[in-house]
Amino acid sequence: MRRAGCATGDHPGIGRRKLLQVGALSLLGTSLADLLRLESQAVAGVPRLGKAKSVVFIFQSGGPSQHETFDPKPLAPAEIRGEYGTTQTSLPGVRFCEYLPRLAARANRFSVVRTMHHIAGREFRNEHNSCTWLLQTGTTELPAGDTNASIVNPRPGRFEWPSIGSLLAHKVPPAAGCGLPAVLELPRANGMKYPGRGPGMLGPRYARWGVDLAPACKAPDAAGSCPNCFSHDDPNDPARAAGKGPKAWWDNSTCRNAEYRLPDLGGVDLDWPQIQSRTAIMERFDSQTRALDQAERSGRLLAWDAARRQAMELLVTMKSGKSNPFDLGQEPARIRDLYGREDWGNGFLVARRLVEGGARMVQVNLRGWDTHQNAFRDLKKHLLPSLDHCLSGFLDDLGQRGLLDETLVVMCGEMGRTPRISPITPGGRNASGEIFTPGRHHWGDVFPCFFAGGGIRPGMIVGETDKQGGLPVSEAYTPADLAATIFHLMGVGPRAEFHDLEGRPYRLTQGEAIAQLLA
């Protein structure tokens, strides 16, 4: 009997004869995954797999506007076009938003897919929680029985697909002796309720490691890159500007620190003589956990087991004389300035240090792209300048170090924004008491995605939207295609499969790699 929520197409179609053949092959050191990979590489016309060694996934939480980033519509009416002009890129005939000049000058070094979209029901594809789950898992529909409200919380009986990161941790684990988890998330990870980031059916062994590096930001409904942080509710009345003024809406004078702290490893406290032998530490830990009856090891305990092991791995790495990837004080001033001495630049710099150390995937969260109100004020003053500086510096540094060819950089939000500008509630007031100003609202029918390095063909603009920037008029791509593209570039073929904790096989994705991006 098929399990609820399970699609037949998720499972590889392998007959009894092939299973017997695979069994024989495994005796010779060839696994089913090896066989499927060899078969996928033999498909005519498919470029070779596996140029990327690591992925840096930049998540623009909230959903950035396609119009104010990589797909402006300068000839559209003002209520569609918006307040900004455009700037010519290094690609003939291609223009970006005028407030991304550094990225525009580097457009021949990366590619943009303008026609990502969600195909889930209308009730799902325009909401943060559901769209985030779809993006993070690389899927096209929510689990049976879930809603936008329920998907953010654990639910017994959910048929939970693993995140893209967890699938990478399973299929492309770090090299032996790396000392880092396969997948890490920063700079604010553990307090963020972004659904879809978990290991799902793979189990806690393949969970990402959430690292809280950034200091607390006290902005109400904080957005942006500290010290360039803000709130979309900030008043437009200058007398009420954030600070110590008598009419200030909130006091931001103690909330402008962008310097990262070293990660908290969960209270692990070992002396250096104990740490010198990594093998001894792990053996001691394993002997303690083996003392527990396997039948009593709940999912919560398994998760603790995996987290504790990761903490020990990190502790050994940081105290064994190796460079601490989280310590930005080890970087020269010119590199700190190249990235920008702010929250997002620090996140990209830590990501570079982590992929140098052997991590397979690093997710960097960029908050604040939910621009319902004060959109043009906040994009121009805060979001776009920070992104333009920090991401450009990141690309420059990867290129100068020879890391860009083996590091895949992907950036997108969970959705786009509406073509038409309007206040979210006409005549309504925001949290600071001012009338809502116009912005753009949730729109899952089209959104852009940025790709660089790792085997990506640079200088490509893939896909075309209509004159309003609201719908694809050429081939469109789903989060499943995004996942397939990442897997392809990381050396995982289209027929690769994984098994859940009960041994049932599933295909990693039902999507297809975006062919125009593949070098």
C-alpha distance (Angstrom), angle and dihedral (degrees) to the residues before:
residue distance angle dihedral
M1 . . .
R2 3.79 . .
R3 3.78 114.8 .
A4 3.81 116.1 -116.7
G5 3.77 111.0 -91.4
C6 3.80 93.5 16.5
A7 3.81 117.0 125.0
T8 3.79 119.6 -150.2
G9 3.79 90.2 -132.8
D10 3.80 90.4 61.4
H11 3.78 89.9 72.2
P12 3.81 123.0 73.1
G13 3.79 112.1 -113.9
I14 3.81 101.2 -125.2
G15 3.80 120.5 158.2
R16 3.80 127.2 -144.1
R17 3.83 93.0 -100.4
K18 3.81 92.0 54.1
L19 3.80 91.1 47.2
L20 3.80 89.3 54.4
Q21 3.80 89.9 48.5
V22 3.79 90.4 49.8
G23 3.79 89.6 51.0
A24 3.78 90.1 55.0
L25 3.80 91.9 46.3
S26 3.79 91.3 52.6
L27 3.80 89.0 61.5
L28 3.80 87.1 60.3
G29 3.80 92.3 50.7
T30 3.83 97.5 -96.2
S31 3.80 115.7 122.2
L32 3.79 131.0 -159.5
A33 3.81 89.1 -104.4
D34 3.82 89.5 54.1
L35 3.79 91.1 50.1
L36 3.80 93.5 49.1
R37 3.78 90.9 47.3
L38 3.80 92.4 51.3
E39 3.79 90.0 48.6
S40 3.81 92.3 49.4
Q41 3.79 91.8 50.1
A42 3.79 89.9 52.8
V43 3.84 92.5 60.8
A44 3.80 107.1 117.0
G45 3.78 116.4 -108.3
V46 3.81 97.8 11.5
P47 3.83 112.8 127.5
R48 3.77 116.1 -122.0
L49 3.77 117.9 -81.6
G50 3.72 133.5 -121.4
K51 3.79 114.7 35.4
A52 3.81 93.2 137.9
K53 3.79 121.4 76.5
S54 3.81 96.6 -177.5
V55 3.80 140.8 17.9
V56 3.79 127.5 -142.1
F57 3.79 107.0 -163.2
I58 3.81 113.1 -165.0
F59 3.80 110.1 -159.9
Q60 3.81 115.5 -158.6
S61 3.77 96.9 -157.7
G62 3.79 113.8 -146.9
G63 3.79 98.2 28.6
P64 3.83 120.9 -85.5
S65 3.78 121.5 -125.6
Q66 3.79 115.6 -102.6
H67 3.81 89.1 -149.7
E68 3.80 94.6 56.3
T69 3.81 95.3 44.6
F70 3.81 127.4 28.1
D71 3.83 105.3 -13.4
P72 3.82 109.6 47.2
K73 3.79 120.2 171.3
P74 3.84 104.8 -147.8
L75 3.82 94.4 170.3
A76 3.81 95.7 51.6
P77 3.84 123.0 100.9
A78 3.81 115.5 -82.8
E79 3.81 94.1 -102.0
I80 3.82 87.7 58.9
R81 3.81 100.7 30.8
G82 3.79 96.2 51.5
E83 3.80 129.1 -155.1
Y84 3.79 100.8 -59.4
G85 3.75 134.1 86.3
T86 3.79 126.4 -142.4
T87 3.78 137.1 -111.9
Q88 3.79 128.8 -141.3
T89 3.79 113.7 -112.7
S90 3.79 128.6 -147.8
L91 3.82 86.4 -95.1
P92 3.83 115.8 83.9
G93 3.79 111.9 -106.6
V94 3.80 95.1 2.3
R95 3.79 118.9 118.5
F96 3.79 132.2 -174.6
C97 3.80 131.5 -169.6
E98 3.80 111.2 -64.0
Y99 3.83 91.6 -118.4
L100 3.81 93.4 63.8
P101 3.84 98.7 66.9
R102 3.82 96.9 141.8
L103 3.77 93.4 50.5
A104 3.81 90.1 44.5
A105 3.80 89.2 56.4
R106 3.84 89.3 52.7
A107 3.82 97.4 44.2
N108 3.81 90.9 116.5
R109 3.82 87.9 64.4
F110 3.81 98.5 57.4
S111 3.80 140.0 28.7
V112 3.80 134.5 -130.7
V113 3.77 128.7 -149.9
R114 3.80 105.4 -153.4
T115 3.81 96.7 -174.6
M116 3.77 108.5 61.9
H117 3.81 109.9 139.3
H118 3.79 144.6 163.6
I119 3.79 120.9 -116.1
A120 3.80 96.6 -170.5
G121 3.80 118.3 114.6
R122 3.79 119.1 -65.6
E123 3.79 90.0 -107.6
F124 3.82 89.0 60.9
R125 3.79 108.2 33.3
N126 3.80 96.5 64.0
E127 3.81 99.1 48.2
H128 3.81 129.0 89.0
N129 3.80 100.3 -132.8
S130 3.78 98.0 46.6
C131 3.82 94.6 40.7
T132 3.80 91.0 49.0
W133 3.80 90.8 50.9
L134 3.81 91.0 49.8
L135 3.81 92.4 48.5
Q136 3.80 96.9 44.8
T137 3.81 93.4 47.6
G138 3.82 96.0 39.0
T139 3.79 92.6 -127.4
T140 3.81 137.4 127.3
E141 3.80 104.6 -137.8
L142 3.78 138.5 36.1
P143 3.80 121.2 -110.6
A144 3.79 113.0 -84.0
G145 3.79 110.4 -85.8
D146 3.81 97.1 21.5
T147 3.79 129.2 118.7
N148 3.78 134.0 -169.7
A149 3.81 87.6 -93.4
S150 3.82 98.1 46.0
I151 3.81 99.6 43.8
V152 3.81 92.8 73.2
N153 3.83 92.9 63.1
P154 3.82 133.5 57.4
R155 3.80 113.0 -94.0
P156 3.82 126.2 -170.5
G157 3.79 113.1 -117.2
R158 3.80 96.4 18.8
F159 3.79 114.7 151.2
E160 3.80 92.3 -133.6
W161 3.78 119.7 -165.3
P162 3.83 115.4 -148.8
S163 3.79 120.5 -110.0
I164 3.79 119.9 -104.4
G165 3.80 87.7 -108.7
S166 3.80 93.9 53.1
L167 3.80 91.3 48.9
L168 3.81 89.0 52.1
A169 3.81 90.1 48.8
H170 3.80 87.8 53.9
K171 3.81 98.5 44.2
V172 3.83 101.2 32.7
P173 3.82 108.1 28.8
P174 3.80 119.3 -177.6
A175 3.77 118.3 -87.9
A176 3.79 116.9 -88.2
G177 3.79 111.5 -82.8
C178 3.82 93.8 20.5
G179 3.79 91.8 126.8
L180 3.80 92.9 -155.9
P181 3.80 130.3 100.1
A182 3.80 114.4 -105.1
V183 3.82 93.5 -118.7
L184 3.80 128.4 29.3
E185 3.79 132.3 178.7
L186 3.80 127.0 -157.0
P187 3.02 168.1 -131.3
R188 3.81 96.3 -6.8
A189 3.78 108.5 9.5
N190 3.78 115.2 137.0
G191 3.80 97.2 55.8
M192 3.81 94.4 46.6
K193 3.81 117.9 98.2
Y194 3.78 97.6 -150.9
P195 3.82 104.6 151.9
G196 3.78 122.4 -143.1
R197 3.80 97.7 41.8
G198 3.80 96.0 107.4
P199 3.82 130.8 99.3
G200 3.80 93.0 -112.4
M201 3.80 113.1 -178.3
L202 3.81 91.8 3.1
G203 3.79 92.0 69.8
P204 3.82 132.5 -130.6
R205 3.80 94.5 -60.0
Y206 3.82 87.1 79.6
A207 3.80 98.1 43.7
R208 3.78 119.1 128.7
W209 3.78 120.4 -111.0
G210 3.81 110.2 -116.9
V211 3.79 111.3 -150.4
D212 3.81 122.0 -166.6
L213 3.80 105.2 -154.3
A214 3.80 104.5 147.0
P215 3.80 120.2 84.8
A216 3.77 118.9 -116.3
C217 3.78 114.6 -73.7
K218 3.79 112.9 -149.4
A219 3.79 98.5 -164.0
P220 3.83 110.1 126.4
D221 3.81 105.3 -105.8
A222 3.80 86.5 -3.3
A223 3.80 120.1 -136.4
G224 3.79 136.8 171.5
S225 3.78 135.2 26.7
C226 3.82 116.5 -46.5
P227 3.01 126.8 -95.9
N228 3.82 81.9 27.6
C229 3.81 90.3 50.0
F230 3.81 125.3 135.1
S231 3.79 145.2 154.6
H232 3.79 124.8 -109.3
D233 3.82 84.9 -134.8
D234 3.81 92.6 60.7
P235 3.81 108.6 129.7
N236 3.78 121.0 -109.9
D237 3.81 89.8 -143.3
P238 3.86 104.3 103.3
A239 3.80 91.2 -147.5
R240 3.80 89.0 62.8
A241 3.81 96.3 48.7
A242 3.79 116.5 139.3
G243 3.80 114.1 -87.1
K244 3.80 139.0 70.6
G245 3.81 96.2 -49.7
P246 3.81 117.3 129.8
K247 3.82 91.9 -114.6
A248 3.81 96.7 38.5
W249 3.78 115.2 136.5
W250 3.82 91.2 -139.9
D251 3.80 137.1 -6.6
N252 3.80 110.7 -109.9
S253 3.80 96.5 167.8
T254 3.83 92.8 106.6
C255 3.80 94.8 40.5
R256 3.78 107.8 71.5
N257 3.79 102.5 90.7
A258 3.80 114.4 124.6
E259 3.81 97.5 173.9
Y260 3.80 113.9 117.8
R261 3.77 123.4 -130.0
L262 3.79 123.9 -140.9
P263 3.81 113.1 -94.7
D264 3.78 124.1 -91.5
L265 3.81 107.2 -121.8
G266 3.78 94.3 -158.6
G267 3.77 99.7 -93.8
V268 3.81 97.0 -55.1
D269 3.81 104.0 161.6
L270 3.81 118.2 -178.4
D271 3.78 131.2 152.4
W272 3.78 119.0 -119.6
P273 3.85 94.9 -108.8
Q274 3.81 87.5 57.6
I275 3.79 91.9 48.2
Q276 3.81 95.9 50.7
S277 3.79 92.1 80.9
R278 3.77 108.4 54.7
T279 3.78 90.8 -179.0
A280 3.80 92.4 54.5
I281 3.80 91.7 50.8
M282 3.77 93.9 50.8
E283 3.80 92.6 44.7
R284 3.79 90.4 52.1
F285 3.79 90.6 49.3
D286 3.80 92.9 46.8
S287 3.81 92.5 50.2
Q288 3.80 89.8 54.9
T289 3.79 94.4 49.3
R290 3.81 93.4 44.0
A291 3.81 87.9 59.2
L292 3.78 88.0 70.2
D293 3.77 117.0 87.2
Q294 3.82 107.6 -107.8
A295 3.78 91.7 -134.3
E296 3.81 90.7 60.0
R297 3.80 95.7 51.8
S298 3.78 101.5 108.6
G299 3.78 124.7 -163.7
R300 3.79 88.8 -99.5
L301 3.80 91.3 54.2
L302 3.81 91.7 46.9
A303 3.79 88.8 52.6
W304 3.80 90.2 50.2
D305 3.80 89.2 48.8
A306 3.80 92.1 53.8
A307 3.81 93.5 44.2
R308 3.81 92.8 48.5
R309 3.79 91.0 50.1
Q310 3.81 91.3 50.2
A311 3.79 90.6 49.0
M312 3.80 90.9 53.1
E313 3.79 91.3 48.2
L314 3.80 90.2 52.6
L315 3.78 92.7 44.7
V316 3.78 91.6 52.7
T317 3.80 91.0 47.5
M318 3.79 93.5 51.0
K319 3.82 95.9 44.7
S320 3.78 101.0 39.1
G321 3.79 96.1 80.2
K322 3.80 94.2 -93.0
S323 3.79 120.4 127.8
N324 3.80 111.2 -85.7
P325 3.82 103.9 -124.0
F326 3.81 92.0 -153.5
D327 3.82 95.8 53.6
L328 3.80 105.5 94.7
G329 3.80 90.0 177.9
Q330 3.81 85.4 81.9
E331 3.80 90.4 66.6
P332 3.84 121.8 89.6
A333 3.79 119.0 -112.2
R334 3.81 94.0 -110.5
I335 3.82 90.8 58.8
R336 3.80 91.8 47.7
D337 3.80 88.4 51.8
L338 3.81 92.3 46.0
Y339 3.80 91.0 57.9
G340 3.79 94.4 37.5
R341 3.79 123.9 -108.8
E342 3.76 94.7 -103.5
D343 3.77 139.1 96.1
W344 3.81 98.0 -85.0
G345 3.79 95.2 43.1
N346 3.79 89.9 51.0
G347 3.81 89.6 50.5
F348 3.79 92.5 53.2
L349 3.80 90.8 46.7
V350 3.81 92.5 52.1
A351 3.82 87.8 47.5
R352 3.80 90.3 55.3
R353 3.79 91.1 49.8
L354 3.81 91.3 48.5
V355 3.80 95.1 51.4
E356 3.79 88.4 47.4
G357 3.81 85.9 55.2
G358 3.80 92.7 53.1
A359 3.82 105.5 -95.3
R360 3.80 111.7 151.9
M361 3.80 98.6 -148.9
V362 3.77 134.8 13.6
Q363 3.79 121.0 -174.2
V364 3.80 116.1 -156.9
N365 3.80 114.0 -165.4
L366 3.82 118.2 -145.8
R367 3.78 109.7 -168.9
G368 3.78 131.3 -157.6
W369 3.83 108.6 51.7
D370 3.82 95.5 123.6
T371 3.80 92.8 104.9
H372 3.82 104.0 177.0
Q373 3.79 92.6 139.2
N374 3.79 138.5 19.7
A375 3.77 83.1 17.0
F376 3.78 99.2 152.7
R377 3.80 93.9 42.2
D378 3.81 93.6 51.0
L379 3.80 99.1 39.4
K380 3.80 92.4 50.7
K381 3.80 96.8 42.6
H382 3.79 102.8 35.3
L383 3.79 123.2 2.6
L384 3.79 104.8 43.4
P385 3.84 98.5 42.2
S386 3.82 91.4 49.5
L387 3.79 92.9 47.9
D388 3.81 93.2 44.9
H389 3.81 93.6 51.8
C390 3.81 100.5 38.7
L391 3.79 98.9 42.1
S392 3.81 93.4 44.3
G393 3.80 90.3 51.7
F394 3.80 90.4 48.7
L395 3.81 92.2 52.6
D396 3.82 91.5 46.0
D397 3.79 92.7 51.0
L398 3.81 94.2 46.5
G399 3.79 89.3 50.0
Q400 3.80 94.9 47.7
R401 3.81 91.1 50.0
G402 3.79 94.3 48.3
L403 3.81 90.2 -116.2
L404 3.80 99.9 114.8
D405 3.80 95.0 80.0
E406 3.80 91.3 57.7
T407 3.81 99.2 34.5
L408 3.80 117.8 76.1
V409 3.81 112.3 -151.6
V410 3.81 116.4 -162.2
M411 3.81 124.7 176.8
C412 3.79 131.4 -179.5
G413 3.77 143.9 120.2
E414 3.77 128.2 -120.0
M415 3.82 92.9 -98.2
G416 3.80 144.2 -9.9
R417 3.81 131.3 -111.5
T418 3.78 133.5 -97.8
P419 3.82 117.7 -85.1
R420 3.80 91.9 -130.4
I421 3.82 122.5 65.8
S422 3.81 118.2 -133.4
P423 3.82 141.1 139.9
I424 3.78 112.2 -88.2
T425 3.83 89.4 -126.8
P426 3.83 115.8 14.3
G427 3.80 108.6 -128.6
G428 3.80 92.5 3.0
R429 3.79 124.5 128.8
N430 3.78 130.0 -126.6
A431 3.80 128.3 -133.8
S432 3.81 92.9 -80.6
G433 3.81 91.0 52.0
E434 3.80 99.4 -106.9
I435 3.79 125.3 128.5
F436 3.81 111.5 -93.7
T437 3.78 112.1 -97.9
P438 3.83 121.1 -147.2
G439 3.77 123.5 -82.3
R440 3.78 139.6 142.5
H441 3.78 125.6 -82.8
H442 3.82 139.2 -146.7
W443 3.80 115.4 -50.1
G444 3.79 123.5 169.3
D445 3.81 96.8 171.0
V446 3.80 92.6 88.3
F447 3.81 138.0 2.8
P448 3.82 136.4 158.5
C449 3.80 127.8 -110.9
F450 3.82 125.9 -161.7
F451 3.83 122.8 -144.1
A452 3.80 130.7 -175.8
G453 3.82 138.3 163.6
G454 3.78 127.3 -8.6
G455 3.79 97.0 89.3
I456 3.82 96.9 -41.8
R457 3.79 115.8 143.7
P458 3.84 101.7 -120.9
G459 3.78 127.7 -138.8
M460 3.80 95.7 36.4
I461 3.81 126.8 137.0
V462 3.79 103.6 -164.3
G463 3.78 120.3 -164.1
E464 3.79 134.4 7.2
T465 3.79 130.6 -122.8
D466 3.80 129.0 -153.7
K467 3.80 124.1 -91.1
Q468 3.79 91.1 -85.6
G469 3.79 95.5 47.1
G470 3.78 90.9 -122.4
L471 3.81 105.9 109.7
P472 3.80 137.7 27.4
V473 3.81 115.3 -106.4
S474 3.81 93.0 -177.0
E475 3.77 132.3 42.0
A476 3.82 111.6 -40.7
Y477 3.79 129.5 -154.4
T478 3.78 134.3 -144.0
P479 3.81 133.4 -148.1
A480 3.82 85.9 -97.8
D481 3.81 88.8 61.2
L482 3.80 89.5 47.3
A483 3.82 89.8 53.1
A484 3.81 91.6 47.0
T485 3.81 90.3 51.3
I486 3.81 92.0 51.4
F487 3.80 92.2 46.7
H488 3.81 91.8 47.9
L489 3.79 92.8 52.2
M490 3.80 90.5 46.4
G491 3.79 91.0 55.0
V492 3.79 98.8 -101.4
G493 3.81 111.7 130.6
P494 3.81 127.9 -135.2
R495 3.81 93.9 -104.8
A496 3.79 96.4 48.5
E497 3.78 115.8 130.5
F498 3.78 141.1 -166.7
H499 3.79 134.3 -158.2
D500 3.78 128.6 -128.3
L501 3.79 122.5 -131.2
E502 3.79 89.8 -83.4
G503 3.79 93.6 52.7
R504 3.81 99.4 -105.4
P505 3.83 113.7 145.5
Y506 3.82 125.4 -126.7
R507 3.75 133.8 175.6
L508 3.79 114.0 -113.6
T509 3.79 94.8 -127.3
Q510 3.76 143.6 -1.7
G511 3.82 90.5 -149.8
E512 3.77 131.6 95.1
A513 3.80 127.7 -127.9
I514 3.81 112.6 -102.0
A515 3.80 99.0 -106.0
Q516 3.82 97.3 -159.2
L517 3.81 90.1 61.3
L518 3.79 96.5 53.3
A519 3.79 115.9 98.7
